[in-house]
């Protein structure tokens, strides 16, 4: 397993890696997705590794069920022990979000994962993630 800087949530059992620089809103977007029905897998750091044809995400043991919520501190949350990753979300500044992007793919631990780039602080960010997850089919974006 490799450890990457990402907050990971599961939407209907499908893992979403939320990546980006410090302060870009990874935990904030994760919290909004959780509020809308997702389940925490891991906050801030995620262990990933191939299992068959899937990339599987899980929390390092020391932070399982913990989430840093800015303004509140570290809080305990329900969590999924692992999830097969279906999407990587790269959080970028609003000025770097393409209006009509080509489908993106990133290779993690030898597995191709669809990728989108959005601004994590946009009010629509959680909805965009949900739409992207619903568009993912095995092997890439629809």
N, C-alpha and C positions, 0 to 999 in steps of 0.2 A: 504494500500500500504506500502511496505517496501522500504527503500532506500539502494541501494548497490553501491559499488565502481566499476563502469563500464562505459565505453563509449559504446553507442549503436547506430548502424546504421541500416537502413532498405534497404534490397536488394530485389527489386521487391515486396515491401510491407511486407517482412518477416524480423523480428527483429533478430539482432545478438548482443549478449552481449559480449563485449571484456573486459576481466578481467585480473588482474595481479597486481603485486606490483608497487610501485612508480617508475617511470622512465623506465618501461619495454616496453613502446611503444604503449600504448592503444590509445592515441590521434593520434599518428603518423600513426598507421595502419588504424584507422578510417578515417583519412584524405586521405590516399591512396585509400581506398574503395570508398570514396565520389568522388574522382577524376575519378574513374572508373565507376561512375553511381549510387552509393548508395546515400542515403539521411540521414543526421544527425537526430537522435532522441534525444540523450542526450550525453553530454561530461562530463566525470569524475564521475558524480553521476547520477544514474538512479533509478527512482521509478518503482517498479514492483509489480504486483498483479494478482491474478487469476480472469479471466472473463470467466465463463463457463469452458470449458476444456482447455483453453489457458492461458498462462502467458503473460500479456500485459505489455509493457515497455513504459514509458513516461519520459520527463524531469521534474525536479522540476521547478515550475513556474519562479523562480529567474534566471535560466540559460537557458531557452528556446531559441533556435536559436543562442547560443553562443558556441564557441569552442576555447580552448586554443591551439594556434599553437606556439610551441617553436621557439623562434627567431623573432616572429611577435607580440605575445601577444594574447589578447582576440579579436576574430573576429566574426562578425555577419555572419550567414549562413542560407540558407533555411533549414527548418526542417520539419519533419513529427511529428504531435502532439502525435502519439502513433503508436505502431506496435506490433503484436503478435510475441512473441519470438519463434524462431525455432532452435536456436543454441547458445551455450555458448562456447566462445573461451578463454582458459586460456593461457596467454602468459608466457612462461618459458624460461630459458636459453637454448641455442642450445644443450648443453650436456644433457638436460633432455627431449629432444624430442625423443620419441620411433620411431624406424624405421617402425615397423609393429604393431601398437597398437591395442588392442581389443577396440571395440566400447565403448565409455564412456558415462555415463549418470549422471546428477546431479539433485537433487530435490530442487526446489526453490519455496517457498510458496505453497508446496504440489503438484507441477506440475513437472513431469519428463521432462528434457530438454537434448537432445544430447549434448555432449561436446567433443571438440578436444583440444589438447595441441600442440602449435607451438611456434616457436621463432618469435616474432613480427618484428624483424629487418631483417629477411631474405628477400631477394628480392622477393621471391615467396610467401610471407605470404598472400597477398591479393588474389592471385590466389588460394591458398589452402582454404581460407575461402569461396570463390565463389564455388569451387568444393564441399566442405562440405555442403553448403547450397543446392546445386543442388541434393545432395544425401539424404537429409532429407525428409522423408515422415511423415505423421501424425503418431504419436506413436513411432518415433525413426529413426535411421539411416537405409538406404536401405541395 
